[in-house]
Amino acid sequence: MAETKNEGNGKPVIFSGIQPSGNLTIGNYIGALKNFDQFQNDYECYYCVVDLHSITVRQDAARLRKRTVELTALYMAVGLDPERSTLYVQSHVSAHAELAWILNCYSYMGEMSRMTQFKDKSRKNEENINVGLFTYPVLMAADILLYQTNLVPIGEDQRQHLEICRDIAIRFNNAYSPTFAVPEAYIPKVGARVMSLQEPTSKMSKSDENADNFVAILDPQDVVMRKFKRAVTDSETEVRYDVQAKPGITNLMSIYGAMTGKDMPAIEKEFAGRGYGDFKEAVGVSVAEGLRPVREKYAALVADAPAIEAMLGRCAGRAEQVARKTLTKVQRKVGFLPRPRSM
Ligand code: TYM
């Protein structure tokens, strides 16, 4: 493994992260994960398991550890290769938390209060509106900015957080001198916001209590088929793209489009005169079959947790080197006295 390959190889940088909380859904897959491996040859890629973010909601400790390994296995199952991409755990590289603190002091209460995800999560979680939930986007900015990231593949729901990250980077660069690359979002054209199957006007979410609302990446074939069969549609019979009038069918079309590469007019044509039953069946098959290789690879990988952990250790070392370099630069600019060497 090329332990120091990140340094100065001239490739643009990709960073993305996923929380190790809940069952990852086909929303996470289509909006983010599925797009990660295409970048591996042309970009320096960092894919992070963001455990620091996940504790903004209470987690069971043993379960969180297990899910951290499982999410890493899933990263590898979709084709991420630790020889080419740095796959690591956020809490293993302390520079994330350190830079987040500094950036907290360059971020404003007003801009954080406007974040829709904060407002949503506070509403859903009234008994635990912790400060971490509030400054969550600042930690996300630290993640991205530590690696001089150029491009961030994410779903639509993270767009606002990326905007804040850019604002913070520009603010810091202007206050001192160019320190951070200012990143761009990479948001897929189809499937950037996969909606709930039962309530197609809200986002599909891995923390949803009703398991019929989402399809998990690792759901077995029969479960996938059943969930699509039950998906909410409308009283018409026509497969037609119309977000306002037909949110259920439109969502299913987006899922099918993302899984098959077909565009919306082609899908409308394919199912003209065929009714919803056939269509739902086809969507279910496209997901169940499309994810079969992922499920199979995942099962093999997750069976060897020690190998995954060893890899995470190596990758954390690689990430640490790059992150430290940015953090040291930032610490110098804000005026921290470099730590004298101990004798
Ligand atoms: P998280 O863990 O909620 O989701 C991971 C990724 O999945 C995307 N996503 C969706 N895309 C389409 N449709 C959906 N229904 C759907 N649900 C989730 C998300 O947009 C995301 O890309 N804050 C981030 C994690 C994070 C991060 C970062 C991402 C922390 N630091 C730095 C990028 C860069 C989050 O909670 O994602």
Residues whose N, C-alpha, C, O or C-beta is under 5 A from the ligand:
A	BS01	TYM	F15 S16 G17 I18 Q19 G27 N28 G31 A32 V50 M140 D143 P153 I154 G155 E156 D157 Q158 G191 A192 R193 V194 M195 K203 M204
